[in-house]
Each structure stands twice: as C-alpha cells, then as structure tokens.
Amino acid sequence: LSRNMNVKQMIDIMAKGQTVYSQFTVPEGYTVEQIAAMLEEKGLAQRERFLTLAKTYAPFDQTTSRPEVKYRAEGFLFPDTYRVNKGAGEEEIMQMMAQEFSQIFTPELQEKTRASGLSTHDVIVLASLIEREVQLAKERPLVARVFLNRIKIGMPLQSCATIQYILGYPKEELTIADTQLPSPYNTYLHQGMPPGPVANPGLSSIQAALNPAEGDWLYFVVDGKTG
C-alpha cells in the first residue's frame, strides 16, 4: 500500500491478499551453510539462527540417520526458486523448502526407494554425493553405480565431495592430508555412506541414485570437461 493509492485500489489489494514478497534461488548442490549465508546476504534470515534450526529440523523420514549428522535438514531443503512474504522467519523458510522436497519426492519415488532396499535417508545421501561429484546429467547414473558397487564390496567411497564438506568450501585439488582429516564424514577413512547428505541434491541426482546404470565399475575420473 502507498499514499498514492485511492481507497478502491487499497481495498482491491487487501481483498486479493497481495503482499510484499522477496524471491531467492537455491542452486542444486548448495549446502545448508551456503543457503544460510545467501539468505543472510539477502536480508531474509540470520545465518546462525538458520543453522541452529537446521541441526535439529528433520522434515522427512530419517530413522536411519546417525547421531554424527551435522545438520538434520541437510539434503531435504529442495533447491528451487522461492517467494517469501516480507518478514518471513528462518523456520518458515526452512519449512517451505522442506515441503517442496516432499512434493518432489513423489509416491512413485518413495516406492522406488523401497524397491531399491535403501532408506530414504540413504538415497538422499547418495544423491548428494552424485550432485557434488558430477557435472553432466548423463554421467550421474554411472557415478551412482560406482558408489553402489563400492558399498557392495566394502570398498571406501573415497568421495572428494565428503572432504570438501568437512573443509566447508569447495577445494579444486585435495591433498593427501585433506583425505586424512578426522571426521565421520571422511569416506577415505570410513567405509559406507557418510552420516548424512553433503548437499541438497536436485531431482536429477535423486533419480540417478534410484536408477543407477548397470555395470561393474569401481572408478570414475572427473576431468572438468562439460562437452
């Protein structure tokens, strides 16, 4: 509302429920910490408040998650473009993003999850690794198969994405010392999945986790090419 409006214009706006809103976009593969920093930069949330909520906020079935999980909301805040009313708080924003995840993770995908033998939590952990490791969509099912094959034979996943998650920033070239960092998320030191997702994956990575390619590969090479 403004002083330049007449009474009829004001009534029309109130009748239609029009409000002042802000818009923000969360890219695929953003972590909770990246989301929190972006929201604070846009003046939509306090970073520390958002991160505190993310530690305990469990919006979906996470019965198989482990106590070492850094942020329980990680992986379940769907990357998309959102509109929020002016003055919306951290919890409202988080709930909105989690609700979008629930809409995207359809009954069909839930049934596919049950058929895979993986829990919902494990599917999202795997999808987050795929999201952070792969640039080309066509390679996602291949990388999914590599990780699943390694799990099957008890081979460490050795995912660079988990080391970058521990570091808290994307590092282009990891050192041997980086791969020895003490953390339950370090898949060079520990077998199996990390305790929780290392990012919030998009739909393509979730679908790849549930539809891995067929093959007996145990390795893949990321060469930075996008063509």
Secondary structure, 3 states (H helix, E strand, C coil): CCCCCCHHHHHHHHHHCCCCEEEEECCCCCCHHHHHHHHHHCCCCCHHHHHHHHHHCCCCCCCCCCCCCCCCCCCCCCCCEEEEECCCCHHHHHHHHHHHHHHHCCHHHHHHHHHHCCCHHHHHHHHHHHHHHCCCHHHHHHHHHHHHHHHHHCCCCCCHHHHHHHHCCCCCCCCCCHHHCCCCCCCCCCCCCCCCCCCCCCHHHHHHHHCCCCCCCCCCCCCCCCC
